[in-house]
Amino acid sequence: MPQSVKLSDEIMALVRHEADIHSRSVAGQITHWLKIGRAIEHSGSFDHAKITAALEGARDTTELSSEEEAFWLDGFVTQMAQPSDSEQAFFAKRRKLGQGVGLDAGGNLCFAKNDDVA
């Protein structure tokens, strides 16, 4: 039975581009990449458990092979792009207090706007 999945616009643009190049449907391209990813995770060229342990901080990244490190880096970048619950709570409190909540493109401290305060 088909399932719906939300993917970012950036990912969907990549999927559409690759699907066009390889004459696949969008669903076909996603399925293709899913099969490749699963095969890589289960291949003998690297240990997916080592990568997971490194992402959890339970293993030093210097213990990873270059292939494992590449996959670890992808996962690390993805995790770093998502604020944790405690980070969200921290910045929500700062917004409520009218304190700085980040930096603008010029490196200047940004403050919450009055309409952002809950």
For each residue, the residues with C-beta under 8 A, 3 or more apart:
1:
2:
3:
4:
5:
6:
7: 11 12 15
8: 11 12
9: 12 13
10: 13 14
11: 7 8 14 15
12: 7 8 9 15 16 26
13: 9 10 16 17
14: 10 11 17 18
15: 7 11 12 18 19 26 29 30 33
16: 12 13 19 20 26 29
17: 13 14 20 21
18: 14 15 21 22 24 29 33
19: 15 16 22 23 24 25 26 28 29
20: 16 17 23
21: 17 18
22: 18 19 29 32
23: 19 20
24: 18 19 28 29 32
25: 19 28 29
26: 12 15 16 19 29 30
27: 30 31
28: 19 24 25 31 32
29: 15 16 18 19 22 24 25 26 32 33
30: 15 26 27 33 34
31: 27 28 34 35
32: 22 24 28 29 35 36
33: 15 18 29 30 36 37
34: 30 31 37 38
35: 31 32 38 39
36: 32 33 39 40
37: 33 34 40 41
38: 34 35 41 42
39: 35 36 42 43
40: 36 37 43 45 46 71
41: 37 38 48
42: 38 39 48
43: 39 40 46
44:
45: 40 67
46: 40 43 50 51 64 65 67 68 71
47: 50 51 68
48: 41 42 51 52 71
49: 52 53
50: 46 47 53 54 59 63 64 68
51: 46 47 48 54 55 64 68 71 72 75
52: 48 49 55 56
53: 49 50 56 58 59
54: 50 51 57 58 59 60 61 63 64 68 72
55: 51 52 72 75 76 79
56: 52 53 59
57: 54
58: 53 54
59: 50 53 54 56 63 64
60: 54 63
61: 54 64 69 72
62:
63: 50 54 59 60
64: 46 50 51 54 59 61 68 69 72
65: 46 68 69
66: 69 70
67: 45 46 70 71
68: 46 47 50 51 54 64 65 71 72
69: 61 64 65 66 72 73
70: 66 67 73 74
71: 40 46 48 51 67 68 74 75
72: 51 54 55 61 64 68 69 75 76
73: 69 70 76 77
74: 70 71 77 78
75: 51 55 71 72 78 79
76: 55 72 73 79 80
77: 73 74 80 81
78: 74 75 81 82
79: 55 75 76 82
80: 76 77
81: 77 78
82: 78 79
83: 87 88 91
84: 87 88
85: 88 89
86: 89 90
87: 83 84 90 91
88: 83 84 85 91 92
89: 85 86 92 93
90: 86 87 93 94
91: 83 87 88 94 95 101 102
92: 88 89 95 96 118
93: 89 90 96 97
94: 90 91 97 99 100 101 112
95: 91 92 98 99 101 112 116 117 118
96: 92 93 112 117 118
97: 93 94
98: 95 111 112 117
99: 94 95 111 112
100: 94 109 110 111
101: 91 94 95 110 111 112
102: 91 109 110
103: 107 108 109 110
104: 107 108 110
105:
106:
107: 103 104
108: 103 104
109: 100 102 103
110: 100 101 102 103 104
111: 98 99 100 101
112: 94 95 96 98 99 101 116 117
113: 116 117
114: 117
115:
116: 95 112 113
117: 95 96 98 112 113 114
118: 92 95 96
